[in-house]
Amino acid sequence: MHALELDPDGTPRLVEAGEHEPPPGSVAVDVDLVFVGPLDLAPGTPPGPVGRGITGRVRTAVPELGLAAGARVIVDPTPACGRCVACRAGRPQRCAAPLPAAAGALEVLAWPATKLLPLPEGLDAEGAALAHPVALALAALRRLAPAPGEGCTVVGLGPVGLTVLQLARACGLQPLFAADPVGERGELALAFGADLAAVDPEIVREAAGGGTDVVVASPEAGPAALRAATLAAAGGRCALIQPAAEALLPLPAQEVTLARITAPTCADLLDAARLVAGGRVDPTPLVSHRTSPEAAPGFLRRLREEPPSALGVLVHLR
């Protein structure tokens, strides 16, 4: 079978991978769509299968989930064991014994049944593959617990940041500000609901009168994430979506509550799928290219090396 992987130096390539019998408690999933965004290619991403937005069909029935053989599922890619104290407390991101395997763009994925989610009614295959960036955005806003009428700033306008804007607008947050060094993405932010988009975060901070109640630094924020907390108003809250790299952040002079988001939970992923299925969030503009496995490495190199030209790639494995 084929697998789309990252080399140790971060170069994407298509390789032949062996297929194995699923271990006890796991199910074989014939993966047909994988969404790959800038987050999946960020510096510090470990080598191995690439892509977090994964959907496919189970090869065998999964009675505990009410799934017949051939049913489509969303794969929760977080490699959590599901048994340790952190997992049982609903914090799989802090798993003490993560799975040795990784999910990603594999034609056949053996994955724990507990991490397979049935599709909500009305959700198609592309929506299922795009649920993961929506879930990350949802996890960040849930941590900040914003109230309608609070102002919000989003730093980094890739797939996750643009989705934060959609969700923030749906939650009644206003005004909405956005910052990204790529001017083209600022234009997208306005289409996604931002009241003001700027290349320089300082312009946003001044327009917000010194800061907003909540700030989200998306995985696509890059070095600008280091300044995200300074864009919050006194007493504000700031969420940093940083699944991989650790960074020391300059602390603002005013009191600000900081939260770091590394991955969505299964509940976030399922709720995100429901939002997409119900039309509350439209993730389709996050896809810049749709491609085959053979052409995917070239598109992913472009995504990594020329971020202004693309947001995300949807790989059709079958």
C-alpha positions as CSV (number, residue, x, y, z in Angstrom):
1,M,0.0,0.0,0.0
2,H,1.0,3.6,-0.4
3,A,1.7,6.1,2.4
4,L,2.4,9.8,2.2
5,E,5.2,10.6,4.7
6,L,7.6,13.2,5.9
7,D,11.3,12.5,5.8
8,P,13.4,13.3,8.8
9,D,14.3,16.6,7.1
10,G,10.6,17.4,6.6
11,T,10.4,16.5,2.9
12,P,7.1,14.9,1.8
13,R,7.3,11.7,-0.3
14,L,5.1,8.8,-1.4
15,V,6.4,5.5,-0.2
16,E,5.4,1.8,-0.2
17,A,4.3,0.7,3.3
18,G,3.6,-2.8,4.6
19,E,0.1,-3.7,5.7
20,H,-0.4,-5.5,9.0
21,E,-3.3,-7.2,10.8
22,P,-4.9,-4.7,13.2
23,P,-3.9,-5.4,16.8
24,P,-6.6,-6.3,19.4
25,G,-9.0,-3.4,19.9
26,S,-8.1,-1.8,16.6
27,V,-10.0,-1.7,13.3
28,A,-8.6,-1.5,9.7
29,V,-9.8,1.6,7.9
30,D,-9.5,2.0,4.2
31,V,-8.6,5.7,4.1
32,D,-9.7,7.6,1.0
33,L,-9.4,11.3,1.9
34,V,-6.8,13.2,4.0
35,F,-6.6,16.9,4.6
36,V,-3.0,18.3,4.9
37,G,-2.5,21.8,6.1
38,P,0.4,24.0,7.1
39,L,0.2,22.6,10.6
40,D,1.1,19.2,9.4
41,L,4.3,20.5,7.7
42,A,5.4,22.9,10.5
43,P,9.0,22.8,11.7
44,G,9.4,20.2,14.5
45,T,6.8,17.8,13.0
46,P,8.2,14.3,13.5
47,P,8.8,12.1,10.4
48,G,6.1,9.6,9.5
49,P,2.6,9.7,7.9
50,V,1.4,13.2,7.3
51,G,-2.1,14.7,7.7
52,R,-4.5,15.0,10.6
53,G,-7.8,15.3,8.7
54,I,-8.6,11.6,8.0
55,T,-11.7,9.8,6.8
56,G,-12.3,6.3,5.3
57,R,-14.4,3.2,5.6
58,V,-14.1,0.5,8.2
59,R,-13.3,-3.0,6.7
60,T,-15.2,-4.9,9.4
61,A,-18.3,-4.2,11.5
62,V,-17.7,-2.3,14.8
63,P,-20.7,-3.3,16.9
64,E,-19.8,-1.1,19.9
65,L,-20.1,1.9,17.6
66,G,-23.1,0.6,15.7
67,L,-21.0,0.5,12.5
68,A,-21.5,-1.9,9.6
69,A,-18.6,-3.0,7.5
70,G,-18.0,-0.3,4.9
71,A,-19.3,2.6,7.1
72,R,-17.5,5.9,6.8
73,V,-15.7,7.2,9.9
74,I,-13.7,10.2,11.0
75,V,-10.4,9.2,12.5
76,D,-9.3,11.0,15.7
77,P,-5.5,11.2,15.0
78,T,-4.4,12.0,18.5
79,P,-2.2,8.9,19.5
80,A,-3.6,8.7,23.1
81,C,-3.9,5.4,24.9
82,G,-7.3,6.0,26.3
83,R,-6.5,4.3,29.6
84,C,-4.1,6.6,31.6
85,V,-5.2,9.2,34.2
86,A,-5.0,12.1,31.7
87,C,-7.0,10.2,29.0
88,R,-9.7,9.2,31.5
89,A,-10.0,12.8,32.6
90,G,-10.7,13.9,29.1
91,R,-7.2,15.3,28.4
92,P,-5.8,12.9,25.8
93,Q,-3.3,15.5,24.7
94,R,-1.4,14.8,28.0
95,C,-1.4,11.0,27.5
96,A,1.2,9.2,29.5
97,A,1.5,6.3,27.2
98,P,0.8,7.4,23.6
99,L,0.4,4.8,20.8
100,P,3.6,3.8,19.1
101,A,1.9,4.2,15.6
102,A,0.9,7.4,14.0
103,A,-2.2,8.2,11.9
104,G,-1.9,10.0,8.6
105,A,-2.1,9.5,4.8
106,L,-2.0,5.7,4.8
107,E,-4.2,3.8,2.4
108,V,-4.9,1.3,5.2
109,L,-4.8,2.5,8.8
110,A,-5.1,0.2,11.8
111,W,-6.5,2.4,14.6
112,P,-8.3,1.9,18.0
113,A,-12.0,1.6,17.6
114,T,-12.4,4.1,20.4
115,K,-10.9,6.7,18.2
116,L,-13.2,6.2,15.2
117,L,-16.2,8.6,15.0
118,P,-19.4,7.8,13.0
119,L,-20.4,10.6,10.6
120,P,-23.2,12.9,11.7
121,E,-26.2,12.8,9.3
122,G,-25.7,15.1,6.3
123,L,-21.9,15.1,6.5
124,D,-20.1,14.1,3.2
125,A,-16.6,12.7,2.8
126,E,-14.9,16.1,2.3
127,G,-16.6,17.5,5.3
128,A,-15.4,14.6,7.4
129,A,-11.8,15.1,6.2
130,L,-12.0,18.8,7.1
131,A,-13.4,18.3,10.6
132,H,-10.0,18.3,12.2
133,P,-9.0,22.0,11.6
134,V,-12.6,23.0,12.7
135,A,-12.1,20.9,15.9
136,L,-8.8,22.7,16.7
137,A,-10.5,26.1,16.3
138,L,-13.4,24.9,18.4
139,A,-11.1,23.6,21.2
140,A,-9.3,27.0,21.4
141,L,-12.5,29.0,21.7
142,R,-14.0,26.5,24.3
143,R,-10.9,27.0,26.4
144,L,-11.3,30.8,26.3
145,A,-15.1,30.6,27.0
146,P,-15.9,33.9,25.2
147,A,-19.2,35.7,25.7
148,P,-21.2,37.3,23.0
149,G,-20.1,40.9,22.4
150,E,-16.5,40.3,23.4
151,G,-13.8,41.3,21.0
152,C,-11.5,38.7,19.4
153,T,-8.2,38.8,17.6
154,V,-6.9,36.0,15.5
155,V,-3.2,35.8,14.6
156,G,-2.3,33.5,11.7
157,L,-4.8,33.0,8.9
158,G,-4.3,29.5,7.7
159,P,-7.0,26.8,7.8
160,V,-7.3,26.9,11.6
161,G,-7.2,30.7,12.0
162,L,-9.8,31.3,9.3
163,T,-12.0,28.7,11.0
164,V,-11.6,30.5,14.3
165,L,-13.0,33.6,12.6
166,Q,-16.0,31.7,11.4
167,L,-16.8,30.3,14.8
168,A,-16.1,33.6,16.6
169,R,-18.6,35.3,14.3
170,A,-21.2,32.5,14.9
171,C,-20.7,32.9,18.7
172,G,-21.5,36.6,18.5
173,L,-18.0,37.9,19.2
174,Q,-17.4,41.4,17.9
175,P,-15.4,43.2,16.7
176,L,-13.2,40.7,15.0
177,F,-9.6,41.5,14.1
178,A,-7.1,39.4,12.2
179,A,-3.3,39.6,11.6
180,D,-1.1,37.7,9.2
181,P,2.1,38.8,7.4
182,V,0.6,37.6,4.1
183,G,-1.7,40.2,2.7
184,E,-3.7,37.7,0.6
185,R,-4.8,36.0,3.7
186,G,-6.0,39.2,5.1
187,E,-8.4,39.5,2.2
188,L,-9.6,36.0,3.0
189,A,-10.1,36.9,6.6
190,L,-12.5,39.7,5.6
191,A,-14.5,37.2,3.7
192,F,-14.5,34.9,6.7
193,G,-16.0,37.6,8.9
194,A,-13.1,39.8,10.2
195,D,-13.9,43.5,10.6
196,L,-10.2,44.5,10.1
197,A,-7.2,42.5,8.8
198,A,-3.7,43.8,8.9
199,V,-0.2,42.6,8.2
200,D,1.2,44.1,11.4
201,P,-0.3,42.9,14.7
202,E,0.5,46.3,16.2
203,I,-2.1,47.9,13.8
204,V,-4.7,45.5,15.1
205,R,-3.8,46.3,18.8
206,E,-4.2,50.0,18.2
207,A,-7.5,49.6,16.3
208,A,-8.8,47.5,19.2
209,G,-8.0,50.2,21.7
210,G,-5.1,48.4,23.3
211,G,-6.3,44.8,22.9
212,T,-9.3,42.5,22.7
213,D,-10.9,40.3,25.3
214,V,-9.8,37.1,23.6
215,V,-6.9,36.3,21.3
216,V,-6.2,33.1,19.4
217,A,-2.8,32.4,17.8
218,S,-3.3,29.7,15.3
219,P,-0.7,27.1,14.3
220,E,-0.1,29.2,11.1
221,A,0.9,32.3,13.2
222,G,4.6,31.4,13.1
223,P,6.9,33.9,14.9
224,A,3.9,36.3,15.3
225,A,2.6,33.8,18.0
226,L,5.3,35.2,20.3
227,R,3.4,38.5,20.4
228,A,-0.1,37.2,20.6
229,A,-0.5,37.7,24.3
230,T,0.4,41.3,24.0
231,L,-2.7,41.8,21.8
232,A,-5.1,40.9,24.7
233,A,-6.7,43.6,26.8
234,A,-6.1,43.8,30.5
235,G,-7.7,40.7,32.1
236,G,-8.1,39.1,28.6
237,R,-7.5,35.5,27.6
238,C,-5.1,34.2,25.0
239,A,-5.1,30.7,23.4
240,L,-2.0,29.4,21.6
241,I,-2.6,26.5,19.3
242,Q,0.9,24.9,19.3
243,P,0.7,21.1,18.7
244,A,4.5,20.7,18.2
245,A,7.0,23.4,19.0
246,E,7.5,24.8,22.4
247,A,8.3,28.5,22.8
248,L,8.9,31.0,25.6
249,L,6.4,33.8,25.2
250,P,7.1,37.4,26.2
251,L,4.5,38.1,28.9
252,P,2.5,41.3,28.5
253,A,2.5,44.0,31.3
254,Q,-1.3,43.5,31.9
255,E,-2.8,40.4,33.4
256,V,-3.6,37.9,30.7
257,T,-4.7,34.3,31.1
258,L,-2.8,32.0,28.7
259,A,-3.8,28.6,27.4
260,R,-2.0,26.2,25.1
261,I,-4.0,23.9,22.8
262,T,-2.1,20.9,21.4
263,A,-5.0,18.8,20.0
264,P,-8.8,18.6,20.0
265,T,-10.5,15.9,22.0
266,C,-12.8,13.3,20.5
267,A,-15.7,15.4,21.7
268,D,-14.3,18.5,19.9
269,L,-13.9,16.5,16.7
270,L,-17.5,15.1,16.8
271,D,-19.0,18.5,17.6
272,A,-16.9,20.1,14.8
273,A,-18.3,17.4,12.4
274,R,-21.8,18.3,13.5
275,L,-21.2,22.0,12.9
276,V,-20.0,21.3,9.4
277,A,-22.9,18.9,8.7
278,G,-25.3,21.5,10.0
279,G,-23.9,24.3,7.8
280,R,-22.7,26.4,10.8
281,V,-19.2,26.3,9.5
282,D,-18.1,26.0,5.9
283,P,-14.5,24.5,5.6
284,T,-14.5,24.0,1.8
285,P,-12.6,27.3,1.2
286,L,-9.8,25.9,3.2
287,V,-8.9,23.5,0.4
288,S,-6.6,25.1,-2.2
289,H,-5.8,21.9,-4.1
290,R,-7.3,18.4,-4.6
291,T,-4.8,15.9,-5.7
292,S,-3.8,12.2,-6.1
293,P,-1.1,10.5,-3.9
294,E,1.4,10.6,-6.8
295,A,1.1,14.4,-7.2
296,A,0.7,15.2,-3.5
297,P,4.4,15.5,-2.6
298,G,4.8,18.4,-5.1
299,F,1.7,20.2,-3.7
300,L,2.9,19.7,-0.1
301,R,6.3,21.1,-1.0
302,R,4.7,24.2,-2.4
303,L,2.5,24.5,0.7
304,R,5.6,24.4,2.9
305,E,7.8,26.6,0.8
306,E,5.3,29.1,-0.6
307,P,2.6,29.4,2.1
308,P,0.9,32.5,0.5
309,S,-0.2,30.3,-2.5
310,A,-2.1,27.6,-0.7
311,L,-4.1,26.9,2.5
312,G,-4.5,23.1,2.4
313,V,-4.3,20.1,0.2
314,L,-7.0,17.4,0.1
315,V,-5.4,14.1,-1.0
316,H,-7.6,11.5,-2.6
317,L,-5.9,8.2,-1.8
318,R,-8.5,6.1,-3.7
